[in-house]
Amino acid sequence: MSVAGQKLNLKKDDIVEVISGREQGKKGKVLALFPGEGRVTVEKLNMCKRHMKSDGKSRQAGILEKEGSIHISNVLIVCDKCGKGVRIKRKKLEDGKRVRICQKCGEVIDKV
């Protein structure tokens, strides 16, 4: 299921809540977005182990832990006022700026 060409509602450094899967209920900051794949990487969530070989000079061999990606449909952006994951809508302000708004309480999510 690809979401290529679809407008994403998330941005880097947004706080999101995972709504399904192994990490359900946990919150974290968005580190990276992959719009072509429809996936997002969240800080300290979906950790996976990667076995790395030494390159002989600088990198030491061992097992590294890093964040894996989560499908974008499994996360919701967290509203500061509501305190939990919510759906959002877009609205154009009087000055012509487009912002993201919480559908539940109407609070502006974008930091100006």
N, C-alpha and C positions, 0 to 999 in steps of 0.2 A: 504494500500500500504506500504509494509515494504521494508526498504533498508538494512536489516540485511546482513552482509557479504560484503557490498559494501564499497569501500574506500571513506571516507569523505574528502571533500576539505577544511573544516574549522578546526580551532584549537581554544582552549581557549584563550581569550584576543584579538582575531581578531576583527576588526571593520567591521560591516556588515550593509547593507541597506535593509530594508524590501521593497519588490517589489509588494506585493499584500495584500489585506485585510484591516482591520480597521487602521492599523498602517503604511500604505503605504507611502513611501518617507522618513521615519524616520530612523536615524542611531543610533547605539549603540554597546557596547562591548559585546562579547559572554561571558556569565558567566558559562554555562554548556552545554555539548553535551550529547545527548541520542541516540547513534548510532543504538541500537536495535529497537527503536521506530521511528527513522528518524526525531527527533525533536531537537530543540536548544532553550536555554533560553538566552534572550538578556536583558541587563541592562536597566531598566526604560521603557521597552516596554511590551505591552500586560498585563498590571496590572490587577489583579483580587483580590477580597476581600475574606477573609477567616475569618469566625466567630470562635473565639477560646474561649474555656471554661477555667476557672481558675483551676489550679491544687491544690489550697489551700495553697501552700507554696511560690513559687517564681514567677510563671507566672500569670500576671494579665489578667482578662477576657477582651474581646473587639474584635474589628474588625481590622484585620491586612491586609495590602496591600502587595502583593508580585507578582513577575514576573511569568507569565504563559509561557508555552512553545509555540514555533511557528514551523510549519513544515519546514524542511530544504530546501524544494523547493521554499519557499517564501522569502528566503534571498539570497543576493549576497555579496561577499566580496568586500570591498572598496579599490581601488587602490590609493596610496598616490599621484601619479603623475596625474592620470585622475580625481580624486576627486569624483568619483561616483562608484556605484556598477558595477562590471565587472565579466565576466567569466574568469576562470583561466585554465592554463595547467601546466603540470609538465615537468621539464627538468633536465637532469643530467649535472652537471658542470664538468670541467676538473679534479677537485680534487676528483671526485666521489660522491659528495654530490648532493642529489635530492632537488630541490627547486620549489616553486610555482611561476608562471610567469603570468602577466596580458596578456590576449590574444590581447588586443587592442593596448597597447603601448610597450609591451615587458619588462616592469619594473619588477624586482624581488620583490615579496611580502613578502617573509620570511625575518624576521629580523635576521641577522647573529650575 
